[in-house]
């Protein structure tokens, strides 16, 4: 049985990135709460057209921003799936892993490569749906 060894530097870098992202998201949520409270006070005193314009912008921006991560994930998964199918090895030799994993070869590796590629396509579909939500909100609240 062949083992694909973990990359300890990659694991440490991924953990540091995760900690930074969690802290940044916490700070942004705290700031978002204050901003939304102030915005709610402003919009309660505004006319309907202004509220509609704000909702249109908020829904479009949230839909577009939420489409980014699945788009990047889909690209990465499809690239990994194609590499696994081309090498008939899963995970591909050049890919780094967080822990030691068993290497699949031949038909099993190609099957896993196709599964990963399909998961990437599903992530692309999710990104498209979220971006579609953004476009729909621009049309709906016009």
Phi, psi and omega per residue, in radians:
X1 nan 2.276 -3.115
X2 -1.616 2.439 -3.133
X3 -2.089 2.309 3.027
X4 -1.590 1.976 -3.021
X5 -1.283 2.602 3.086
X6 -1.283 2.647 3.068
X7 -1.795 1.921 -3.059
X8 -1.130 -0.646 3.110
X9 -1.164 -0.672 3.100
X10 -1.119 -0.715 3.112
X11 -1.103 -0.786 3.139
X12 -1.130 -0.711 3.131
X13 -1.148 -0.714 3.123
X14 -1.132 -0.687 3.119
X15 -1.152 -0.751 3.085
X16 -1.073 -0.751 3.120
X17 -1.088 -0.718 3.109
X18 -1.084 -0.758 3.119
X19 -1.097 -0.773 3.127
X20 -1.089 -0.754 3.133
X21 -1.122 -0.719 3.119
X22 -1.114 -0.766 3.118
X23 -1.137 -0.740 3.130
X24 -1.125 -0.734 3.121
X25 -1.141 -0.682 3.079
X26 -1.079 -0.783 3.119
X27 -1.129 -0.731 3.134
X28 -1.161 -0.652 3.078
X29 -1.145 -0.672 3.105
X30 -1.115 -0.768 3.102
X31 -1.180 -0.651 3.135
X32 -1.092 -0.676 3.123
X33 -1.045 -0.818 3.122
X34 -1.123 -0.720 -3.133
X35 -1.156 -0.750 -3.139
X36 -1.163 -0.595 3.079
X37 -1.111 -0.798 3.114
X38 -1.146 -0.691 -3.130
X39 -1.165 -0.679 3.127
X40 -1.075 -0.712 3.098
X41 -1.107 -0.704 3.116
X42 -1.169 -0.770 -3.047
X43 -1.266 -0.455 3.098
X44 -1.144 -0.517 -3.135
X45 -1.618 0.030 -3.077
X46 -1.686 2.892 3.095
X47 -1.388 2.978 -3.045
X48 -1.128 -0.641 -3.125
X49 -1.123 -0.681 3.121
X50 -1.168 -0.755 3.115
X51 -1.087 -0.744 3.126
X52 -1.084 -0.741 3.128
X53 -1.113 -0.730 3.119
X54 -1.144 -0.781 3.106
X55 -1.069 -0.722 3.118
X56 -1.026 -0.833 -3.141
X57 -1.157 -0.721 -3.137
X58 -1.141 -0.819 -3.139
X59 -1.129 -0.696 3.133
X60 -1.153 -0.745 -3.135
X61 -1.175 -0.767 3.129
X62 -1.116 -0.743 3.111
X63 -1.090 -0.750 3.140
X64 -1.187 -0.710 -3.141
X65 -1.198 -0.668 3.141
X66 -1.236 -0.324 3.126
X67 -1.334 -0.351 -3.071
X68 -1.119 -0.963 -3.112
X69 -1.024 -0.779 3.096
X70 -1.138 -0.510 3.096
X71 -1.137 -0.802 3.113
X72 -1.164 -0.717 3.106
X73 -1.099 -0.762 3.131
X74 -1.070 -0.724 3.112
X75 -1.084 -0.798 -3.117
X76 -1.138 -0.759 -3.133
X77 -1.144 -0.732 3.129
X78 -1.145 -0.676 3.105
X79 -1.114 -0.747 3.118
X80 -1.131 -0.757 3.127
X81 -1.077 -0.745 3.121
X82 -1.153 -0.717 3.125
X83 -1.128 -0.701 3.130
X84 -1.131 -0.698 3.123
X85 -1.204 -0.678 -3.136
X86 -1.176 -0.667 -3.117
X87 -1.533 -0.246 -3.012
X88 0.960 0.724 -3.120
X89 -2.571 2.283 3.094
X90 -2.285 2.143 0.005
X91 -1.326 2.715 3.114
X92 -0.999 2.628 -3.032
X93 -1.045 -0.637 -3.057
X94 -1.408 -0.209 -3.081
X95 -1.401 2.474 3.099
X96 -1.621 2.558 3.125
X97 -2.180 2.713 -3.140
X98 -1.390 -0.423 3.122
X99 -2.484 2.911 3.097
X100 -1.158 2.319 3.136
X101 -2.303 2.662 3.096
X102 -1.309 2.425 -3.130
X103 -1.589 2.274 3.019
X104 -1.732 2.511 -3.138
X105 -2.281 2.789 3.035
X106 1.232 -2.377 -3.063
X107 -1.104 -0.653 3.107
X108 -1.093 -0.735 3.133
X109 -1.145 -0.711 3.115
X110 -1.131 -0.684 3.091
X111 -1.078 -0.811 3.117
X112 -1.119 -0.651 3.085
X113 -1.062 -0.738 3.101
X114 -1.143 -0.700 3.110
X115 -1.075 -0.779 -3.130
X116 -1.149 -0.683 3.111
X117 -1.137 -0.689 3.078
X118 -1.135 -0.654 3.077
X119 -1.104 -0.657 3.067
X120 -1.114 -0.689 3.091
X121 -1.145 -0.653 3.085
X122 -1.132 -0.675 3.093
X123 -1.141 -0.662 3.057
X124 -1.096 -0.706 3.122
X125 -1.105 -0.712 3.089
X126 -1.090 -0.756 3.103
X127 -1.070 -0.708 3.102
X128 -1.120 -0.700 3.117
X129 -1.133 -0.725 3.126
X130 -1.181 -0.682 3.086
X131 -1.189 -0.637 3.056
X132 -1.076 -0.645 3.064
X133 -1.070 -0.705 3.116
X134 -1.108 -0.793 3.135
X135 -1.157 -0.722 3.113
X136 -1.055 -0.722 -3.132
X137 -1.163 -0.562 3.060
X138 -1.143 -0.670 -3.137
X139 -1.319 -0.751 -3.033
X140 -1.178 -0.697 -3.067
X141 -1.727 0.356 3.139
X142 -1.263 nan nan
